[in-house]
Amino acid sequence: MQLHHVQVAAPKGGEEEARRFWRDGLGMAEVEKPEALRARGGCWFRSHDGDRVTAEVHVGIEEPFQPQRKAHPGFVLPDAAALDACAARLREHGVEVDERERATFDGYLRFHTADPFGNRVEVLAPR
């Protein structure tokens, strides 16, 4: 078994803010939603390693909206340099990055952040 995607929720009309976070901040590529699902709103993002999809996030519109402050996706980057570059890119886009737990997960360095809607996101890299 392998994970296909993670879905996070956003309030109605949140697509542009989602793009700034997932595409511009985290560096994922936006992919077109299937025609049958477009009317629901939201947007999808993927990360690749060459031709291989390594992560996929579906941002779905949910009303009423409630951010997930504990439940979260965790994304692994190749190394500490990539982790630090990602944190810097997020900060450049005005996103708060919390590194208080940077060294608290055995074998990894990490930070936590939140998408524009308050959903928690964890980013890790092997030590």
MMTF fields as JSON, N, C-alpha, C and O atoms, coordinates in Angstrom:
{
  "mmtfVersion": "1.0.0",
  "mmtfProducer": "UNKNOWN",
  "numBonds": 507,
  "numAtoms": 508,
  "numGroups": 127,
  "numChains": 1,
  "numModels": 1,
  "chainsPerModel": [1],
  "groupsPerChain": [127],
  "chainIdList": ["A"],
  "bondAtomList": [4, 2, 8, 6, 12, 10, 16, 14, 20, 18, 24, 22, 28, 26, 32, 30, 36, 34, 40, 38, 44, 42, 48, 46, 52, 50, 56, 54, 60, 58, 64, 62, 68, 66, 72, 70, 76, 74, 80, 78, 84, 82, 88, 86, 92, 90, 96, 94, 100, 98, 104, 102, 108, 106, 112, 110, 116, 114, 120, 118, 124, 122, 128, 126, 132, 130, 136, 134, 140, 138, 144, 142, 148, 146, 152, 150, 156, 154, 160, 158, 164, 162, 168, 166, 172, 170, 176, 174, 180, 178, 184, 182, 188, 186, 192, 190, 196, 194, 200, 198, 204, 202, 208, 206, 212, 210, 216, 214, 220, 218, 224, 222, 228, 226, 232, 230, 236, 234, 240, 238, 244, 242, 248, 246, 252, 250, 256, 254, 260, 258, 264, 262, 268, 266, 272, 270, 276, 274, 280, 278, 284, 282, 288, 286, 292, 290, 296, 294, 300, 298, 304, 302, 308, 306, 312, 310, 316, 314, 320, 318, 324, 322, 328, 326, 332, 330, 336, 334, 340, 338, 344, 342, 348, 346, 352, 350, 356, 354, 360, 358, 364, 362, 368, 366, 372, 370, 376, 374, 380, 378, 384, 382, 388, 386, 392, 390, 396, 394, 400, 398, 404, 402, 408, 406, 412, 410, 416, 414, 420, 418, 424, 422, 428, 426, 432, 430, 436, 434, 440, 438, 444, 442, 448, 446, 452, 450, 456, 454, 460, 458, 464, 462, 468, 466, 472, 470, 476, 474, 480, 478, 484, 482, 488, 486, 492, 490, 496, 494, 500, 498, 504, 502],
  "bondOrderList": [1, 1, 1, 1, 1, 1, 1, 1, 1, 1, 1, 1, 1, 1, 1, 1, 1, 1, 1, 1, 1, 1, 1, 1, 1, 1, 1, 1, 1, 1, 1, 1, 1, 1, 1, 1, 1, 1, 1, 1, 1, 1, 1, 1, 1, 1, 1, 1, 1, 1, 1, 1, 1, 1, 1, 1, 1, 1, 1, 1, 1, 1, 1, 1, 1, 1, 1, 1, 1, 1, 1, 1, 1, 1, 1, 1, 1, 1, 1, 1, 1, 1, 1, 1, 1, 1, 1, 1, 1, 1, 1, 1, 1, 1, 1, 1, 1, 1, 1, 1, 1, 1, 1, 1, 1, 1, 1, 1, 1, 1, 1, 1, 1, 1, 1, 1, 1, 1, 1, 1, 1, 1, 1, 1, 1, 1],
  "groupList": [{"groupName": "MET", "atomNameList": ["N", "CA", "C", "O"], "elementList": ["N", "C", "C", "O"], "formalChargeList": [0, 0, 0, 0], "bondAtomList": [1, 0, 2, 1, 3, 2], "bondOrderList": [1, 1, 2], "singleLetterCode": "M", "chemCompType": "L-PEPTIDE LINKING"}, {"groupName": "GLN", "atomNameList": ["N", "CA", "C", "O"], "elementList": ["N", "C", "C", "O"], "formalChargeList": [0, 0, 0, 0], "bondAtomList": [1, 0, 2, 1, 3, 2], "bondOrderList": [1, 1, 2], "singleLetterCode": "Q", "chemCompType": "L-PEPTIDE LINKING"}, {"groupName": "LEU", "atomNameList": ["N", "CA", "C", "O"], "elementList": ["N", "C", "C", "O"], "formalChargeList": [0, 0, 0, 0], "bondAtomList": [1, 0, 2, 1, 3, 2], "bondOrderList": [1, 1, 2], "singleLetterCode": "L", "chemCompType": "L-PEPTIDE LINKING"}, {"groupName": "HIS", "atomNameList": ["N", "CA", "C", "O"], "elementList": ["N", "C", "C", "O"], "formalChargeList": [0, 0, 0, 0], "bondAtomList": [1, 0, 2, 1, 3, 2], "bondOrderList": [1, 1, 2], "singleLetterCode": "H", "chemCompType": "L-PEPTIDE LINKING"}, {"groupName": "VAL", "atomNameList": ["N", "CA", "C", "O"], "elementList": ["N", "C", "C", "O"], "formalChargeList": [0, 0, 0, 0], "bondAtomList": [1, 0, 2, 1, 3, 2], "bondOrderList": [1, 1, 2], "singleLetterCode": "V", "chemCompType": "L-PEPTIDE LINKING"}, {"groupName": "ALA", "atomNameList": ["N", "CA", "C", "O"], "elementList": ["N", "C", "C", "O"], "formalChargeList": [0, 0, 0, 0], "bondAtomList": [1, 0, 2, 1, 3, 2], "bondOrderList": [1, 1, 2], "singleLetterCode": "A", "chemCompType": "L-PEPTIDE LINKING"}, {"groupName": "PRO", "atomNameList": ["N", "CA", "C", "O"], "elementList": ["N", "C", "C", "O"], "formalChargeList": [0, 0, 0, 0], "bondAtomList": [1, 0, 2, 1, 3, 2], "bondOrderList": [1, 1, 2], "singleLetterCode": "P", "chemCompType": "L-PEPTIDE LINKING"}, {"groupName": "LYS", "atomNameList": ["N", "CA", "C", "O"], "elementList": ["N", "C", "C", "O"], "formalChargeList": [0, 0, 0, 0], "bondAtomList": [1, 0, 2, 1, 3, 2], "bondOrderList": [1, 1, 2], "singleLetterCode": "K", "chemCompType": "L-PEPTIDE LINKING"}, {"groupName": "GLY", "atomNameList": ["N", "CA", "C", "O"], "elementList": ["N", "C", "C", "O"], "formalChargeList": [0, 0, 0, 0], "bondAtomList": [1, 0, 2, 1, 3, 2], "bondOrderList": [1, 1, 2], "singleLetterCode": "G", "chemCompType": "PEPTIDE LINKING"}, {"groupName": "GLU", "atomNameList": ["N", "CA", "C", "O"], "elementList": ["N", "C", "C", "O"], "formalChargeList": [0, 0, 0, 0], "bondAtomList": [1, 0, 2, 1, 3, 2], "bondOrderList": [1, 1, 2], "singleLetterCode": "E", "chemCompType": "L-PEPTIDE LINKING"}, {"groupName": "ARG", "atomNameList": ["N", "CA", "C", "O"], "elementList": ["N", "C", "C", "O"], "formalChargeList": [0, 0, 0, 0], "bondAtomList": [1, 0, 2, 1, 3, 2], "bondOrderList": [1, 1, 2], "singleLetterCode": "R", "chemCompType": "L-PEPTIDE LINKING"}, {"groupName": "PHE", "atomNameList": ["N", "CA", "C", "O"], "elementList": ["N", "C", "C", "O"], "formalChargeList": [0, 0, 0, 0], "bondAtomList": [1, 0, 2, 1, 3, 2], "bondOrderList": [1, 1, 2], "singleLetterCode": "F", "chemCompType": "L-PEPTIDE LINKING"}, {"groupName": "TRP", "atomNameList": ["N", "CA", "C", "O"], "elementList": ["N", "C", "C", "O"], "formalChargeList": [0, 0, 0, 0], "bondAtomList": [1, 0, 2, 1, 3, 2], "bondOrderList": [1, 1, 2], "singleLetterCode": "W", "chemCompType": "L-PEPTIDE LINKING"}, {"groupName": "ASP", "atomNameList": ["N", "CA", "C", "O"], "elementList": ["N", "C", "C", "O"], "formalChargeList": [0, 0, 0, 0], "bondAtomList": [1, 0, 2, 1, 3, 2], "bondOrderList": [1, 1, 2], "singleLetterCode": "D", "chemCompType": "L-PEPTIDE LINKING"}, {"groupName": "CYS", "atomNameList": ["N", "CA", "C", "O"], "elementList": ["N", "C", "C", "O"], "formalChargeList": [0, 0, 0, 0], "bondAtomList": [1, 0, 2, 1, 3, 2], "bondOrderList": [1, 1, 2], "singleLetterCode": "C", "chemCompType": "L-PEPTIDE LINKING"}, {"groupName": "SER", "atomNameList": ["N", "CA", "C", "O"], "elementList": ["N", "C", "C", "O"], "formalChargeList": [0, 0, 0, 0], "bondAtomList": [1, 0, 2, 1, 3, 2], "bondOrderList": [1, 1, 2], "singleLetterCode": "S", "chemCompType": "L-PEPTIDE LINKING"}, {"groupName": "THR", "atomNameList": ["N", "CA", "C", "O"], "elementList": ["N", "C", "C", "O"], "formalChargeList": [0, 0, 0, 0], "bondAtomList": [1, 0, 2, 1, 3, 2], "bondOrderList": [1, 1, 2], "singleLetterCode": "T", "chemCompType": "L-PEPTIDE LINKING"}, {"groupName": "ILE", "atomNameList": ["N", "CA", "C", "O"], "elementList": ["N", "C", "C", "O"], "formalChargeList": [0, 0, 0, 0], "bondAtomList": [1, 0, 2, 1, 3, 2], "bondOrderList": [1, 1, 2], "singleLetterCode": "I", "chemCompType": "L-PEPTIDE LINKING"}, {"groupName": "TYR", "atomNameList": ["N", "CA", "C", "O"], "elementList": ["N", "C", "C", "O"], "formalChargeList": [0, 0, 0, 0], "bondAtomList": [1, 0, 2, 1, 3, 2], "bondOrderList": [1, 1, 2], "singleLetterCode": "Y", "chemCompType": "L-PEPTIDE LINKING"}, {"groupName": "ASN", "atomNameList": ["N", "CA", "C", "O"], "elementList": ["N", "C", "C", "O"], "formalChargeList": [0, 0, 0, 0], "bondAtomList": [1, 0, 2, 1, 3, 2], "bondOrderList": [1, 1, 2], "singleLetterCode": "N", "chemCompType": "L-PEPTIDE LINKING"}],
  "groupTypeList": [0, 1, 2, 3, 3, 4, 1, 4, 5, 5, 6, 7, 8, 8, 9, 9, 9, 5, 10, 10, 11, 12, 10, 13, 8, 2, 8, 0, 5, 9, 4, 9, 7, 6, 9, 5, 2, 10, 5, 10, 8, 8, 14, 12, 11, 10, 15, 3, 13, 8, 13, 10, 4, 16, 5, 9, 4, 3, 4, 8, 17, 9, 9, 6, 11, 1, 6, 1, 10, 7, 5, 3, 6, 8, 11, 4, 2, 6, 13, 5, 5, 5, 2, 13, 5, 14, 5, 5, 10, 2, 10, 9, 3, 8, 4, 9, 4, 13, 9, 10, 9, 10, 5, 16, 11, 13, 8, 18, 2, 10, 11, 3, 16, 5, 13, 6, 11, 8, 19, 10, 4, 9, 4, 2, 5, 6, 10],
  "groupIdList": [1, 2, 3, 4, 5, 6, 7, 8, 9, 10, 11, 12, 13, 14, 15, 16, 17, 18, 19, 20, 21, 22, 23, 24, 25, 26, 27, 28, 29, 30, 31, 32, 33, 34, 35, 36, 37, 38, 39, 40, 41, 42, 43, 44, 45, 46, 47, 48, 49, 50, 51, 52, 53, 54, 55, 56, 57, 58, 59, 60, 61, 62, 63, 64, 65, 66, 67, 68, 69, 70, 71, 72, 73, 74, 75, 76, 77, 78, 79, 80, 81, 82, 83, 84, 85, 86, 87, 88, 89, 90, 91, 92, 93, 94, 95, 96, 97, 98, 99, 100, 101, 102, 103, 104, 105, 106, 107, 108, 109, 110, 111, 112, 113, 114, 115, 116, 117, 118, 119, 120, 121, 122, 123, 124, 125, 126, 127],
  "secStructList": [7, 7, 7, 7, 7, 3, 3, 3, 3, 3, 7, 6, 6, 7, 2, 2, 2, 2, 0, 0, 0, 0, 0, 0, 0, 6, 7, 7, 3, 3, 3, 7, 7, 7, 4, 4, 4, 4, 4, 4, 7, 7, 3, 3, 3, 3, 3, 3, 3, 6, 6, 3, 3, 3, 3, 3, 3, 3, 3, 3, 3, 7, 1, 1, 7, 7, 7, 7, 1, 1, 7, 7, 7, 3, 3, 3, 7, 1, 1, 2, 2, 2, 2, 2, 2, 2, 2, 2, 2, 2, 2, 2, 6, 6, 7, 7, 3, 3, 7, 6, 6, 6, 6, 7, 5, 6, 6, 3, 3, 3, 3, 3, 3, 3, 7, 6, 6, 1, 7, 3, 3, 3, 3, 3, 3, 3, 7],
  "xCoordList": [0.855, 0.0, 0.895, 1.956, 0.461, 1.149, 0.111, -1.024, 0.501, -0.387, -0.53, 0.473, -1.749, -1.983, -2.005, -1.333, -2.766, -2.836, -3.36, -3.881, -3.204, -3.76, -4.688, -4.356, -5.841, -6.729, -6.779, -6.905, -6.676, -6.857, -8.018, -8.327, -8.649, -9.823, -9.475, -8.518, -10.281, -10.173, -11.58, -12.509, -11.746, -13.061, -13.332, -12.408, -14.582, -14.982, -14.209, -14.08, -13.698, -12.955, -11.485, -10.804, -10.975, -9.601, -8.554, -7.402, -8.91, -7.975, -6.709, -5.615, -6.822, -5.619, -4.668, -3.451, -5.213, -4.361, -3.707, -2.543, -4.441, -3.879, -2.728, -1.697, -2.896, -1.821, -0.567, 0.545, -0.742, 0.43, 1.187, 2.416, 0.468, 1.128, 1.713, 2.92, 0.894, 1.326, 2.247, 3.239, 1.936, 2.749, 3.945, 5.092, 3.674, 4.741, 5.597, 6.819, 4.973, 5.705, 6.392, 7.595, 5.63, 6.219, 6.849, 7.61, 6.541, 7.184, 6.55, 7.192, 5.316, 4.632, 4.052, 3.784, 3.86, 3.279, 1.761, 1.261, 1.045, -0.408, -0.752, -0.167, -1.698, -2.179, -3.67, -4.377, -4.126, -5.533, -6.394, -6.075, -7.479, -8.427, -9.188, -9.36, -9.643, -10.483, -11.739, -12.286, -12.181, -13.35, -14.544, -15.229, -14.795, -15.966, -15.908, -16.933, -14.721, -14.574, -14.373, -14.366, -14.213, -13.89, -14.97, -14.66, -16.226, -17.324, -17.323, -17.939, -16.651, -16.595, -15.644, -15.661, -14.815, -13.81, -12.582, -12.474, -11.672, -10.443, -9.377, -9.59, -8.234, -7.127, -6.222, -6.224, -5.446, -4.573, -3.128, -2.836, -2.215, -0.782, -0.003, -0.393, 1.119, 1.989, 3.445, 3.856, 4.2, 5.649, 6.214, 5.671, 7.301, 7.887, 9.365, 10.051, 9.832, 11.257, 11.467, 11.218, 11.927, 11.977, 10.552, 9.74, 10.246, 8.894, 7.986, 6.795, 8.531, 7.778, 7.096, 7.732, 5.787, 5.048, 5.414, 5.284, 5.874, 6.29, 5.297, 5.297, 4.467, 3.452, 2.342, 2.585, 1.127, -0.008, -0.944, -1.286, -1.346, -2.262, -3.474, -3.342, -4.648, -5.9, -6.444, -6.689, -6.625, -7.236, -8.703, -9.059, -9.556, -10.989, -11.734, -11.352, -12.788, -13.632, -14.607, -15.289, -14.659, -15.524, -16.284, -15.683, -17.589, -18.426, -19.375, -20.095, -19.409, -18.577, -17.134, -16.878, -16.223, -14.803, -14.294, -14.659, -13.442, -12.788, -11.344, -11.126, -10.348, -8.954, -8.535, -9.036, -7.615, -7.053, -5.742, -4.738, -5.744, -4.57, -3.658, -2.513, -4.127, -3.312, -3.058, -1.906, -4.119, -3.966, -3.245, -3.522, -2.308, -1.519, -0.794, -0.509, -0.497, 0.406, 1.844, 2.144, 2.729, 4.156, 4.901, 4.741, 5.703, 6.44, 7.929, 8.461, 8.602, 10.031, 10.817, 10.539, 11.793, 12.725, 14.031, 14.261, 14.886, 16.069, 17.126, 17.829, 17.249, 18.322, 18.049, 17.085, 18.916, 18.741, 18.813, 18.112, 19.653, 19.742, 18.412, 17.973, 17.769, 16.465, 15.408, 14.529, 15.499, 14.574, 14.72, 13.725, 15.956, 16.201, 15.784, 15.266, 16.005, 15.59, 14.077, 13.54, 13.381, 11.915, 11.402, 10.486, 11.989, 11.586, 11.808, 10.965, 12.936, 13.238, 12.235, 11.777, 11.895, 10.935, 9.569, 8.913, 9.138, 7.862, 7.893, 6.947, 8.972, 9.083, 9.051, 8.451, 9.699, 9.676, 8.252, 7.953, 7.377, 5.978, 5.096, 3.868, 5.741, 4.988, 4.383, 3.486, 4.858, 4.319, 5.174, 6.403, 4.534, 5.241, 5.754, 5.019, 7.005, 7.643, 8.062, 8.778, 7.626, 7.913, 8.974, 8.71, 10.174, 11.275, 11.588, 12.662, 10.673, 10.913, 11.115, 11.795, 10.536, 10.678, 11.628, 11.522, 12.548, 13.439, 14.142, 14.236, 14.63, 15.435, 14.75, 15.43, 13.425, 12.721, 12.196, 11.559, 12.434, 11.938, 13.158, 13.883, 13.379, 14.583, 14.802, 13.902, 16.032, 16.42, 16.083, 16.485, 15.353, 14.907, 15.101, 15.136, 15.223, 15.056, 13.697, 13.243, 13.045, 11.707, 11.301, 11.922, 10.239, 9.539, 8.057, 7.638, 7.278, 5.825, 5.436, 6.085, 4.389, 3.833, 2.333, 1.817, 1.642, 0.205, -0.105, 0.488, -1.036, -1.48, -2.266, -2.474, -2.704, -3.377, -4.669, -5.214, -5.163, -6.446, -6.291, -7.281, -5.028, -4.774, -4.562, -4.417, -4.537, -4.266, -2.775, -1.936, -2.45, -1.05, -0.366, -0.975, 0.913, 1.755, 3.122, 3.675, 3.663, 5.003, 5.923, 5.53, 7.139, 8.15, 9.39, 9.877, 9.902, 11.021, 12.143, 11.953, 13.314, 14.463, 15.288, 15.411, 15.858, 16.718, 17.914, 18.434, 18.358, 19.56, 20.785, 21.889],
  "yCoordList": [-1.174, 0.0, 1.229, 1.237, 2.265, 3.548, 4.657, 4.474, 5.776, 6.92, 7.596, 7.862, 7.876, 8.561, 10.074, 10.794, 10.567, 12.007, 12.269, 11.381, 13.509, 14.015, 15.154, 15.97, 15.215, 16.349, 17.207, 16.71, 18.51, 19.495, 20.378, 20.51, 20.973, 21.791, 23.277, 23.73, 24.007, 25.467, 26.033, 25.345, 27.278, 27.905, 28.278, 28.381, 28.477, 28.879, 30.122, 31.078, 30.101, 31.236, 31.266, 32.253, 30.206, 30.203, 29.715, 29.52, 29.513, 28.923, 29.753, 29.189, 31.053, 31.867, 31.841, 31.781, 31.888, 31.787, 30.411, 30.297, 29.372, 28.014, 27.946, 27.336, 28.562, 28.565, 29.256, 28.776, 30.372, 31.079, 30.213, 30.265, 29.424, 28.577, 27.316, 27.091, 26.499, 25.191, 25.307, 24.584, 26.191, 26.342, 27.256, 26.852, 28.487, 29.478, 29.251, 29.394, 28.901, 28.722, 27.369, 27.301, 26.288, 24.955, 24.462, 23.494, 25.113, 24.746, 23.581, 22.987, 23.233, 22.154, 22.696, 23.892, 21.818, 22.218, 22.052, 21.028, 23.045, 22.89, 22.014, 22.152, 21.12, 20.265, 20.495, 20.815, 20.328, 20.564, 19.459, 18.276, 19.859, 18.894, 18.258, 18.887, 17.025, 16.419, 17.255, 17.839, 17.306, 18.113, 17.85, 18.791, 16.607, 16.249, 16.818, 16.875, 17.241, 17.736, 19.243, 19.792, 19.911, 21.349, 22.214, 23.211, 21.857, 22.686, 22.745, 23.638, 21.822, 21.808, 22.863, 23.141, 23.452, 24.405, 23.673, 22.453, 24.426, 23.846, 23.743, 24.18, 23.174, 23.014, 21.885, 21.521, 21.336, 20.201, 20.56, 21.37, 19.942, 20.204, 18.905, 17.973, 18.853, 17.669, 18.087, 19.168, 17.183, 17.305, 16.111, 15.009, 16.335, 15.284, 15.087, 16.005, 13.879, 13.554, 12.977, 11.795, 13.817, 13.405, 13.228, 14.149, 12.062, 11.764, 11.152, 10.953, 10.857, 10.183, 11.197, 12.128, 11.007, 11.847, 11.396, 10.218, 12.341, 12.006, 12.477, 11.968, 13.431, 13.92, 14.585, 15.209, 14.447, 15.123, 15.623, 14.891, 16.874, 17.506, 18.009, 18.689, 17.67, 18.195, 19.194, 18.842, 20.412, 21.431, 21.47, 21.894, 21.021, 20.953, 22.027, 22.405, 22.504, 23.525, 22.834, 21.879, 23.329, 22.734, 23.84, 24.786, 23.716, 24.677, 23.912, 23.04, 24.191, 25.187, 24.686, 23.486, 25.619, 25.3, 25.285, 26.142, 24.3, 24.198, 23.758, 22.65, 24.595, 24.198, 23.022, 22.845, 22.235, 21.109, 21.561, 21.702, 21.784, 22.315, 21.22, 21.504, 19.996, 18.882, 17.877, 17.577, 17.365, 16.45, 17.201, 18.375, 16.51, 17.228, 16.278, 15.135, 16.753, 16.004, 16.31, 17.393, 15.346, 15.539, 15.254, 14.186, 16.193, 16.068, 15.95, 16.69, 15.023, 14.803, 15.396, 15.114, 16.213, 16.768, 15.98, 15.274, 16.083, 15.225, 15.481, 14.556, 16.738, 17.033, 18.341, 19.045, 18.658, 19.859, 21.131, 22.099, 21.146, 22.341, 22.601, 23.749, 21.558, 21.718, 22.154, 22.956, 21.626, 22.008, 23.496, 24.215, 23.951, 25.355, 26.267, 27.36, 25.829, 26.621, 26.723, 27.779, 25.634, 25.656, 26.611, 27.395, 26.546, 27.455, 28.909, 29.768, 29.18, 30.55, 31.017, 32.158, 30.139, 30.492, 30.798, 31.761, 29.986, 30.249, 31.603, 32.384, 31.879, 33.166, 34.335, 35.372, 34.165, 35.215, 35.494, 36.599, 34.504, 34.666, 35.036, 34.987, 35.404, 35.877, 34.777, 35.042, 33.541, 32.413, 32.188, 32.188, 31.998, 31.723, 30.29, 29.361, 30.116, 28.801, 28.593, 29.42, 27.506, 27.195, 26.089, 24.941, 26.455, 25.493, 25.09, 24.555, 25.338, 24.996, 23.499, 23.096, 22.676, 21.22, 20.655, 19.487, 21.48, 21.097, 19.76, 18.957, 19.507, 18.309, 17.317, 16.534, 17.334, 16.485, 15.181, 14.416, 14.898, 13.688, 12.885, 13.311, 11.731, 10.938, 10.71, 10.292, 11.0, 10.757, 11.872, 11.815, 12.888, 13.959, 15.331, 15.471, 16.32, 17.721, 18.113, 17.515, 19.1, 19.442, 20.842, 21.48, 21.298, 22.498, 22.285, 21.412, 23.106, 23.114, 24.483, 25.493, 24.485, 25.716, 25.501, 24.451, 26.469, 26.328, 26.954, 27.961, 26.344, 26.947, 28.219, 28.502, 28.984, 30.26, 30.122, 31.114, 28.882, 28.662, 28.077, 27.791, 27.896, 27.391, 25.895, 25.365, 25.189, 23.752, 23.517, 24.116, 22.668, 22.377, 21.569, 20.694, 21.878, 21.182, 20.98, 21.896, 19.77, 19.462, 19.179, 18.51, 19.688, 19.456, 18.918, 19.508, 17.782, 17.088, 16.844, 16.922, 16.547, 16.105, 15.161, 15.379, 14.114, 13.23, 13.975, 14.882, 13.588, 14.22, 13.817, 14.242],
  "zCoordList": [0.0, 0.0, 0.0, 0.624, -0.703, -0.636, -0.611, -1.051, -0.104, 0.001, -1.355, -2.017, -1.776, -3.048, -2.862, -3.601, -1.888, -1.634, -0.229, 0.447, 0.18, 1.428, 1.051, 0.19, 1.686, 1.45, 2.693, 3.812, 2.476, 3.54, 3.134, 1.95, 4.105, 3.84, 3.813, 4.441, 3.067, 2.978, 2.916, 2.493, 3.332, 3.2, 1.752, 0.945, 1.431, 0.092, -0.339, 0.426, -1.563, -2.095, -1.717, -1.996, -1.086, -0.6, -1.589, -1.203, -2.835, -3.795, -4.004, -4.042, -4.139, -4.385, -3.2, -3.38, -1.991, -0.804, -0.741, -0.36, -1.11, -1.141, -2.14, -1.858, -3.291, -4.299, -3.776, -3.993, -3.094, -2.549, -1.55, -1.489, -0.772, 0.221, -0.412, -0.32, -1.042, -1.544, -2.761, -2.854, -3.674, -4.892, -4.644, -4.834, -4.221, -4.095, -2.847, -2.903, -1.733, -0.491, -0.376, -0.123, -0.562, -0.439, -1.739, -1.73, -2.846, -4.109, -4.839, -5.705, -4.523, -5.236, -6.538, -6.656, -7.505, -8.789, -8.73, -8.265, -9.195, -9.271, -10.466, -11.54, -10.27, -11.352, -11.522, -10.567, -12.729, -13.024, -12.418, -12.529, -11.784, -11.25, -12.409, -13.453, -12.238, -13.279, -13.508, -12.573, -14.732, -15.121, -14.201, -13.799, -13.869, -13.062, -11.647, -10.968, -11.186, -9.809, -9.718, -8.617, -10.828, -10.805, -10.189, -9.537, -10.379, -9.863, -8.335, -7.752, -7.695, -6.226, -5.671, -4.472, -6.531, -6.072, -5.558, -5.675, -4.994, -4.483, -5.552, -6.682, -5.213, -6.151, -5.674, -4.498, -6.613, -6.327, -6.608, -7.487, -5.846, -5.978, -5.9, -5.198, -6.64, -6.622, -6.5, -6.922, -5.905, -5.859, -6.615, -6.547, -7.333, -8.166, -7.85, -7.4, -8.094, -8.129, -9.516, -9.749, -10.44, -11.842, -12.345, -12.25, -12.873, -13.369, -12.311, -12.554, -11.157, -10.098, -9.187, -8.694, -8.968, -8.02, -6.616, -6.282, -5.788, -4.429, -3.367, -2.246, -3.711, -2.768, -3.557, -4.59, -3.064, -3.692, -2.597, -1.668, -2.724, -1.773, -2.539, -3.557, -2.041, -2.582, -1.56, -0.406, -1.986, -1.136, -1.519, -2.618, -0.598, -0.864, -0.098, 1.009, -0.697, -0.062, 0.882, 0.507, 2.101, 3.11, 3.837, 4.345, 3.883, 4.603, 5.508, 5.022, 6.768, 7.419, 7.526, 7.623, 7.506, 7.545, 8.976, 9.781, 9.296, 10.604, 10.359, 9.87, 10.684, 10.445, 11.328, 12.438, 10.81, 11.56, 12.184, 11.486, 13.476, 14.159, 14.71, 15.062, 14.791, 15.283, 14.146, 13.834, 13.535, 12.404, 11.288, 11.043, 10.605, 9.606, 8.656, 9.012, 7.447, 6.575, 6.968, 7.472, 6.734, 6.975, 5.676, 5.086, 5.237, 3.979, 4.272, 5.099, 3.597, 3.804, 2.643, 1.477, 2.976, 1.998, 2.072, 3.054, 1.064, 1.02, 2.088, 2.494, 2.554, 3.509, 4.237, 3.935, 5.208, 6.03, 5.198, 5.493, 4.158, 3.308, 2.614, 2.532, 2.117, 1.47, 2.488, 2.173, 3.701, 4.772, 5.085, 5.183, 5.241, 5.557, 4.396, 4.626, 3.166, 2.002, 1.938, 1.604, 2.255, 2.264, 3.338, 3.089, 4.53, 5.613, 5.204, 5.465, 4.569, 4.129, 3.077, 3.119, 2.136, 1.085, 1.697, 1.299, 2.66, 3.331, 4.034, 3.926, 4.75, 5.452, 4.472, 4.755, 3.317, 2.283, 1.813, 1.362, 1.916, 1.526, 2.72, 2.64, 3.821, 4.984, 5.833, 6.633, 5.676, 6.426, 7.67, 7.59, 8.804, 10.05, 10.049, 9.716, 10.418, 10.507, 11.957, 12.521, 12.555, 13.952, 14.003, 13.645, 14.454, 14.54, 15.982, 16.255, 16.888, 18.291, 18.503, 19.446, 17.64, 17.772, 16.716, 16.341, 16.242, 15.133, 15.362, 14.434, 16.553, 16.803, 17.737, 18.4, 17.805, 18.779, 18.197, 18.921, 16.935, 16.284, 15.826, 14.927, 16.443, 16.175, 14.68, 13.951, 14.252, 12.871, 11.9, 10.738, 12.347, 11.46, 12.097, 13.32, 11.252, 11.621, 11.056, 10.08, 11.646, 11.159, 11.56, 12.41, 10.922, 11.367, 11.142, 10.383, 11.824, 11.633, 11.09, 11.364, 10.334, 9.809, 9.664, 10.048, 9.124, 8.873, 7.526, 7.137, 6.83, 5.572, 5.904, 7.083, 4.921, 5.204, 5.997, 6.483, 6.13, 6.79, 8.186, 8.858, 8.626, 9.965, 10.046, 11.148, 8.916, 8.921, 9.162, 8.489, 10.099, 10.445, 9.342, 8.727, 9.105, 8.124, 8.759, 9.367, 8.615, 9.113, 7.93, 6.975, 7.999, 6.961, 7.657, 8.621, 7.159, 7.787, 6.791, 5.577, 7.337, 6.534, 7.391, 8.596, 6.798, 7.586, 8.116, 7.465, 9.319, 9.913, 9.157, 9.499]
}
